[in-house]
Amino acid sequence: MRKYSSEEQFKKKMCILFKKDKKRYMILLKKMEEILSCDDVTHYKNLRAPLRHLKRVHIDSHFVLVFRYDESADSILFYDLDHHDNIYK
């Protein structure tokens, strides 16, 4: 399992999600665990410029989890979670 950290905005969104939608919160935790235990994180989709350093994965069909993989430290930074219409703005 890799080391990970989270941005403050991501932590706030997780707290809100825990209060409002526990089912989606559990799906998010499962996906985060899948990312952390994955052998090859590079297979997740890279974003285009200017967000080239970030990767994305879909959560529950309409939401996107954005994260960054630091290859040298073998760690993951969970960056943001939002609806796919709003995440890239």
VENQUIVEN-V19544 format. One record per helix or strand of 2 or more residues. SS is the DSSP state (H for helix, E for strand). FROM is the first residue (numbers start at 1). LEN is the number of residues. If there is no record, write none. Layout:
# VENQUIVEN-V19544
((SS & FROM & LEN) (SS & FROM & LEN))
This chain:
# VENQUIVEN-V19544
((E & 3 & 4) (H & 8 & 13) (H & 22 & 16) (H & 41 & 3) (E & 45 & 2) (E & 55 & 5) (E & 63 & 8) (E & 75 & 9))
